Amino acid sequence: MKKYLFTVIFFFTLVSCEKVIDLDLEFTEKRIVVDAKINKHISKKDGYAKVIISETSNYFDNEINFIENAKVVIKELSTNNEYELKYFKENHYYTEIDKILDNSEYELNIFHNNNHYRSKETLTSSPPITSVKQGERESLNDEEIEIITTFTDLKNEENYYLFEFGEGNLQPARDLYIDGNEFSFSYFINKKKIKNNELNIKMEGIDFDYFKFMIQIVIQTNTQNGPFSTAPSSIKGNIYCVNNEDLNPFGYFKVCEFDTYSLKDINID
């Protein structure tokens, strides 16, 4: 069974006009942007938590304003174990978790500028990646090559997945019509995004809400600079401000299993 990916392209026609229009681009309201996750490999019991926090900025500002002075705590609600994340120079908060439980809720708490942000999620399972290979089909773009990924869907469940090809090249997917079956699909990637003829592929099991969230993110950003680099419009995530609902942040907190696969010796000629 084959899956065909379609890209919707919007064409804008610019008509010349002599009238000068002044745009008010002054930026006043700032919110935080959160990319938070707990990840566990499918073959392990332990995992890690990683949180990136930044601040919204002007539309034409290319710099990301990372927040370094927040307090970030993960709480495992069935045992009340708490993990405080440490900030690293790579612009993220991080901690290792010795055992990630299947059925427990994990609570994210962020404290910054006298505000408290919170979210709760449980672990979403993922199957392994069976294989990844380079395909032979040609794209309309000569700079792209085909990557074929195969996995076996989890049985008797409504499953959703997020694939990442290299860095920031994202493809959300669902198991409609393939429940419990082996499935292969094609992803076309630009040759320039493949380094040293090698490509790392990551597959995460995600829930329906995060699937919907990522569909919107991919459409708006086209994943060119990463899904959490800017907030182009108000996309509702699952994080809220406890003390002020007007300050609800952009972004999402997910708790996911994952698998990885490294495809080597890719022919990019």
C-alpha positions as CSV (number, residue, x, y, z in Angstrom):
1,M,0.0,0.0,0.0
2,K,1.4,3.4,-0.9
3,K,1.0,6.7,0.7
4,Y,1.2,9.8,-1.5
5,L,2.1,13.1,0.0
6,F,0.7,16.2,-1.5
7,T,2.0,19.7,-0.9
8,V,-0.4,22.6,-1.2
9,I,1.1,25.7,-2.7
10,F,-0.5,29.0,-2.5
11,F,0.3,31.5,-5.2
12,F,0.1,35.2,-4.5
13,T,-0.1,37.7,-7.3
14,L,1.4,41.1,-6.6
15,V,-0.2,43.9,-8.5
16,S,1.9,47.1,-8.7
17,C,0.3,50.2,-7.2
18,E,1.4,53.8,-6.7
19,K,-0.3,54.2,-3.4
20,V,2.0,54.0,-0.4
21,I,0.6,52.0,2.6
22,D,2.1,52.4,6.0
23,L,2.1,49.3,8.2
24,D,2.0,49.5,11.9
25,L,4.4,46.7,12.9
26,E,5.1,47.8,16.4
27,F,5.2,44.7,18.6
28,T,3.9,45.1,22.2
29,E,2.5,41.8,23.5
30,K,5.1,39.1,24.4
31,R,4.3,35.5,25.3
32,I,6.5,32.6,25.9
33,V,7.0,29.8,23.4
34,V,7.5,26.3,24.8
35,D,8.8,23.1,23.1
36,A,8.7,20.5,25.9
37,K,9.0,16.7,25.8
38,I,9.7,13.6,27.6
39,N,11.3,10.9,25.3
40,K,11.9,7.2,25.9
41,H,13.4,4.8,23.4
42,I,11.1,1.8,22.7
43,S,13.8,-0.6,24.0
44,K,14.5,1.2,27.3
45,K,12.9,2.1,30.6
46,D,14.8,5.3,31.2
47,G,14.6,8.5,29.2
48,Y,15.0,12.3,29.4
49,A,13.1,15.5,29.6
50,K,14.0,18.5,27.4
51,V,12.4,21.9,27.4
52,I,13.1,24.9,25.2
53,I,11.6,28.2,26.2
54,S,11.7,31.4,24.2
55,E,9.9,34.7,23.8
56,T,7.8,35.9,20.9
57,S,9.3,38.7,19.0
58,N,8.7,41.1,16.1
59,Y,7.8,39.5,12.7
60,F,11.0,40.7,11.0
61,D,13.3,39.8,13.9
62,N,15.4,36.8,12.9
63,E,16.9,36.2,16.4
64,I,15.2,33.9,18.9
65,N,15.0,35.3,22.4
66,F,15.7,32.2,24.6
67,I,14.7,32.4,28.3
68,E,17.5,31.2,30.6
69,N,16.1,32.1,34.0
70,A,13.0,30.0,34.3
71,K,12.5,27.2,36.9
72,V,11.3,24.0,35.1
73,V,10.0,21.0,37.1
74,I,8.6,17.7,35.8
75,K,6.4,15.8,38.3
76,E,5.4,12.1,37.9
77,L,2.0,12.1,39.5
78,S,1.6,8.5,40.6
79,T,4.8,8.5,42.7
80,N,5.1,12.3,43.2
81,N,8.7,12.1,42.0
82,E,10.0,15.5,40.9
83,Y,12.7,16.3,38.4
84,E,14.1,19.8,38.2
85,L,15.6,20.5,34.8
86,K,19.0,22.3,34.5
87,Y,19.6,25.0,31.9
88,F,22.4,24.3,29.4
89,K,24.2,26.7,27.0
90,E,22.6,24.9,24.1
91,N,19.5,26.9,25.0
92,H,17.5,24.1,26.6
93,Y,16.6,22.7,30.0
94,Y,17.3,19.1,30.5
95,T,17.3,16.1,32.9
96,E,17.5,12.4,32.8
97,I,14.6,10.2,34.1
98,D,15.6,6.8,35.4
99,K,12.2,5.1,34.7
100,I,9.3,6.4,32.6
101,L,6.0,4.8,33.5
102,D,3.5,3.7,30.9
103,N,0.2,4.8,32.6
104,S,1.2,7.7,34.9
105,E,0.6,11.3,34.2
106,Y,3.6,13.6,33.9
107,E,3.1,17.2,34.9
108,L,5.2,20.0,33.4
109,N,5.6,23.2,35.6
110,I,7.4,26.3,34.4
111,F,7.9,29.3,36.7
112,H,8.9,32.6,35.1
113,N,8.3,36.3,35.9
114,N,5.9,35.4,38.7
115,N,3.8,33.3,36.3
116,H,3.1,29.6,36.5
117,Y,2.7,27.5,33.4
118,R,1.4,23.9,33.5
119,S,0.5,20.9,31.3
120,K,-0.1,17.2,31.9
121,E,0.4,14.2,29.5
122,T,0.8,10.4,29.6
123,L,3.2,8.3,27.5
124,T,2.3,7.5,23.9
125,S,3.7,4.2,22.5
126,S,5.6,3.8,19.2
127,P,6.4,0.7,17.1
128,P,10.0,0.2,15.8
129,I,11.1,1.4,12.4
130,T,11.4,-1.7,10.2
131,S,13.6,-0.3,7.5
132,V,14.6,2.9,5.6
133,K,15.9,2.9,2.1
134,Q,16.5,5.3,-0.8
135,G,13.8,5.2,-3.4
136,E,14.1,5.5,-7.2
137,R,11.1,7.7,-7.9
138,E,11.9,11.3,-9.1
139,S,10.4,14.4,-7.7
140,L,9.3,17.5,-9.7
141,N,12.2,19.2,-7.9
142,D,15.5,17.9,-9.2
143,E,17.1,18.7,-5.9
144,E,15.0,16.2,-4.0
145,I,15.4,12.4,-3.5
146,E,13.0,9.8,-2.2
147,I,13.3,8.2,1.2
148,I,11.1,5.1,1.8
149,T,10.3,4.3,5.5
150,T,8.7,1.1,6.6
151,F,7.1,0.2,10.0
152,T,4.3,-2.1,11.4
153,D,1.4,-0.2,12.9
154,L,0.3,-1.0,16.5
155,K,-2.8,-3.3,16.4
156,N,-6.3,-2.4,17.5
157,E,-5.5,1.2,18.3
158,E,-6.0,4.6,16.6
159,N,-2.4,5.6,16.2
160,Y,-0.6,8.8,15.3
161,Y,3.0,9.3,14.5
162,L,5.6,12.0,13.9
163,F,8.6,11.4,11.6
164,E,11.6,13.6,11.5
165,F,14.0,13.3,8.6
166,G,17.3,14.9,9.5
167,E,16.8,18.1,11.5
168,G,13.5,19.9,11.4
169,N,12.0,18.0,8.4
170,L,8.7,16.8,9.9
171,Q,5.9,14.6,8.7
172,P,2.9,13.8,10.9
173,A,1.0,10.6,10.0
174,R,-2.0,8.5,11.1
175,D,-2.8,4.8,10.7
176,L,-6.1,5.3,8.8
177,Y,-6.9,2.1,6.9
178,I,-3.6,0.3,7.9
179,D,-4.4,-0.9,11.5
180,G,-1.9,-3.5,12.5
181,N,-0.3,-3.8,9.1
182,E,3.2,-3.2,7.7
183,F,3.2,0.1,5.8
184,S,5.7,2.0,3.6
185,F,5.6,5.6,2.6
186,S,7.7,8.0,0.7
187,Y,9.2,11.3,1.8
188,F,11.1,13.6,-0.6
189,I,13.9,15.6,1.0
190,N,16.2,18.2,-0.4
191,K,19.7,16.9,-1.1
192,K,21.3,19.9,0.7
193,K,19.7,18.7,4.0
194,I,21.6,15.4,3.8
195,K,25.1,15.7,5.4
196,N,27.9,13.3,4.6
197,N,25.6,11.0,2.6
198,E,23.8,10.0,5.9
199,L,20.3,10.7,7.2
200,N,18.9,10.0,10.7
201,I,15.2,9.3,10.9
202,K,13.2,9.5,14.1
203,M,9.7,8.1,14.7
204,E,7.6,9.1,17.7
205,G,4.2,7.9,18.8
206,I,2.0,10.9,19.4
207,D,-1.6,11.4,20.4
208,F,-4.5,12.9,18.4
209,D,-4.2,16.4,19.9
210,Y,-0.5,16.7,19.2
211,F,-1.1,15.3,15.6
212,K,-3.6,18.1,15.0
213,F,-1.2,20.7,16.5
214,M,1.7,19.5,14.3
215,I,-0.4,19.6,11.1
216,Q,-1.1,23.3,11.8
217,I,2.6,24.0,12.6
218,V,3.9,22.2,9.5
219,I,1.5,24.1,7.3
220,Q,2.4,27.5,8.7
221,T,6.1,27.1,9.0
222,N,6.9,24.5,6.3
223,T,9.4,23.3,8.9
224,Q,12.1,25.6,7.4
225,N,13.4,26.9,10.8
226,G,12.0,24.4,13.2
227,P,8.4,24.3,14.4
228,F,9.0,26.3,17.6
229,S,11.3,29.1,16.2
230,T,8.4,31.5,15.8
231,A,4.7,31.7,16.5
232,P,3.2,32.8,13.2
233,S,-0.4,32.8,14.5
234,S,-2.3,31.7,17.6
235,I,-2.2,27.9,17.5
236,K,-3.6,26.4,20.7
237,G,-1.3,24.0,22.5
238,N,-1.8,22.1,25.7
239,I,0.1,24.4,28.1
240,Y,-1.7,27.0,30.1
241,C,-0.9,29.8,32.5
242,V,-2.3,28.9,35.9
243,N,-2.6,32.4,37.3
244,N,-3.5,34.4,34.1
245,E,-5.3,32.8,31.2
246,D,-4.5,35.8,29.0
247,L,-0.9,34.7,29.1
248,N,-1.4,31.2,27.8
249,P,1.9,30.3,25.9
250,F,2.4,28.9,22.4
251,G,3.8,25.4,22.2
252,Y,3.2,21.9,23.4
253,F,4.3,19.3,26.0
254,K,4.5,15.7,24.8
255,V,5.5,12.4,26.4
256,C,6.5,9.9,23.7
257,E,8.2,6.7,22.9
258,F,10.5,6.8,19.9
259,D,12.7,4.8,17.6
260,T,15.6,5.9,15.3
261,Y,17.2,4.6,12.1
262,S,20.4,5.8,10.4
263,L,20.4,5.5,6.6
264,K,24.0,5.6,5.2
265,D,25.7,5.8,1.8
266,I,22.9,7.8,0.3
267,N,23.5,8.6,-3.4
268,I,22.9,12.3,-3.9
269,D,24.4,12.6,-7.4
